Amino acid sequence: MLPFTRFRLLHWSLVIVFLVAYLTGDDGELLHVWTGYALIALLVVRLLVSLSGAAGFSPLIPRRATLRARNATTASRALVLALVLGIIGTSVSGVLMIDNARAIGLAAAQAVPAAHASDGDDADGDERDAGLIASGSLEELHEFLANATLALAGLHVVLLFGWRRPLALTTLFGPGRRRTASRQAASPSTPSAES
């Protein structure tokens, strides 16, 4: 697999998992919790790949020379770093909000067929559905960080399409298709041979 294809795969996996976690927020219960765990795992992979210097992956922490340049690349890298920090903050606050052992236990319990399940009463099951702990300030922080991260992602997209369009198109369509799509958009319609 080409290095940039690996980058695109990891990038779009992060995007999709973040959006699923965001959209399942209040009503998603276990789906929201598990997509949060998946987001943490993908972010760890992205950080490890960045630290290893693998081909196709730009470093997440801007270099000093890049910061001095003060151009679109610098803004883009600073924005990506802010996105990573936003995802980390959202994930940490989310993990702190829930009873992780209980959430994992509930997932395992749901995998057990009903015939083998225990009939024991769970007195606080209604209060703490899916292991969620009612912590108002932590919940507000989690929601604020999720919204801020989504806003940063929107700003990231605007910046890329405004000042680094070739990179944005390559990330969307891949290296070969971007050139074809831009050529088709640039060339005027030619009359067909039949007319």
Disulfide bonds with the S-S distance in Angstrom:
none
